[in-house]
Amino acid sequence: MPELPEVEVVRRGLVSWVRGRTITSVDVLDPRSLRRHALGPEDFAGNLVGARVLDVVRRGKFLWMPLADTPAPADDGAPSGDAALSGDAGSGVALMAHLGMSGQLLMQDPGVPDEKHLKVRLRLSPAAGMPEQLRFVDQRIFGGLFLTSLIPTDDGGPGGLAETPLPLIAEEAAHIARDPLDPCFSFDTFYRRLRSRKTGLKRALLDQGLVSGIGNIYADEALWKARLHYARPTETLRRADALRVLDAAREVMLDALAAGGTSFDSLYVNVNGASGYFDRSLNAYGREGLECRRCAAAGLVSLMRREQFMNRSSYTCPVCQPRPRNGRW
């Protein structure tokens, strides 16, 4: 499952290609990829043709494109500039992309052969030097596209990371907390709610209603970096500990962004088809039986261990991440 850095890689790549362009046609090659759009393929295509993409927004792992229901006033074959887009609140509708396990959003020229698992194709208005098609490719068909309403955010802040932040959020993402990369993320709110959870620390980090975007891989990496065990009771966590693990999560995700995401699954590639390589520098996840790098640097011998956790795995160092007393498993 793509984690936050992978989805942010897609957002950053996609916005440079589609922002300000008008959708001129829609081909639905597999209606199963529109199963979340209850009104069906015809309604999906009919509402998209002629709509202009205002931005690409992300909160946690949710990704959506706010739409305007008319083309730009001066459609001269180039994407609209910031000035033309920043004040446009749009139609109150957005195209939402759920990547699932294997979904890809690829920009392609018309001459590029269709991918084997191409599900939906959007043709965009011409723009100099830019591909004309946005393709949704999905081998496992767990992802999909659908139209959704935009509603006001509960805190009045931007809906998520975007080029022109507006206080609107896709309805399906409204229950998701802000993520550590969001400028509007409130540590005070996070810490207060964390202490009241009375659960294990990793379970709390995976709770998207508390903090979004931290998946299993990055939770293990952040906990290793912060020297904290995943079963540490949240009600015993000092403010400094919470700040340390949150800063660690932010740091490992920024490192992953710089590398293009973890890309453990060869099916996952970013918007222009390039894989990330962050998996080569992971310190915890997937390193069972290997030396803890931090302990080895200190002249200690400690082998990373793997334990079952919520039908997944957790990787820790027994020396620098000792099991807590009264741990919450």
Residue, then its C-alpha position, 0 to 999 in steps of 0.5 A: m500500500p503506498e504510504l504518505p511519501e509515495v502519494e505526495v510524490v504523485r501529488r507533486g508530479l501531477v500538479s505540474w502536469v495537470r493544473g490549469r488544464t481542461i479535461t476534453s474527453v474521458d475513456v472508461l476501459d474498465p468500469r470496476s475502477l469507478r465502483r466508488h462513483a455510484l452514478g456510473p461511468e456515463d455520469f462520471a465522464g459527463n461531469l468531467v468533460g469540460a471541467r478544468v483542474l484547479d489543483v492537486v490536493r493531498r491529506g494523508k494518503f487521500l488525493w483529489m483534484p478540485l474542478a472548475d466547471t468551465p475552461a479558463p477564460a483565455d485557453d491559449g494552449a498553456p496551463s493557467g498561471d497562479a493568478a488565474l487559479s488562486g482565487d477560483a474556489g471551483s464548482g465544489v466538486a473534485l476528482m478523487a483518486h484512490l491508489g489502493m495497492s497498485g494504482q498509478l497515475l501516469m502522464q503519457d503522449p497519445g503515441v505511447p501504447d496503452e498499458k496492460h492494466l489501463k482502466v481510465r484515460l483522461r485527455l487534457s487540453p494542449a499545453a506546450g511540452m506536456p503529455e496530453q493524457l492522464r492514465f489511471v493504471d491498476q493491476r489489482i483493481f483495489g483503487g479507483l477514481f470517483l467524483t466527490s463534494l468539497i466541504p469546509t474544513d472543521d478548523g478553517g485551515p486548508g484542506g491539505l497540501a496544495e499549491t493554492p490552499l483553500p479551506l475545503i476538503a473532499e468529503e471522504a477525507a474529512h475524518i482524516a487528521r492532518d499529517p506531520l508534513d502539513p503546515c497546519f498540523s497542531f502538535d498540542t492537539f496531537y499530544r493532548r489526544l495521544r495522551s488520552r488514547k491509552t493504547g500502544l504508541k504504534r497503534a496510535l501512530l497508525d490511527q488516521g483520526l489522530v495523525s494521518g499518513i504514517g503507515n506501518i513502514y514509516a511508523d517502524e522507522a520513526l520509532w527506531k529513530a526516536r528510540l521508542h518501543y511500539a508498545r510504549p503506553t501513550e498515557t505515559l509518554r512525556r511531551a518530549d518523547a511525543l515531540r521526538v517521535l513526531d519529528a522522527a516521523r517527519e524526518v523519515m518521510l522527508d527523506a523518503l520524499a527526496a528519494g521518491g518513496t519506498s517503492f517496495d512494490s514494483l507496481y508502484v511508480n510515481v506519476n511519470g513512471a520513475s520508481g523511488y529508492f528509499d528502501r535502500s536506506l531503511n533502518a528498521y523495517g525488513r531488517e530482521g536478523l541484521e545488525c542495528r546500525r546505531c548499535a553497531a556504530a556504538g560498538l555494540v552487537s544487537l540484531m533487529r527483531r521482527e514481531q507480529f503486530m496487528n496482522r503485520s510486522s514490527y521491527t525493533c532493536p532489543v537494545c536501543q528500543p527496550r520493551p516497556r513495562n506494562g506495554r500495550w500490545 
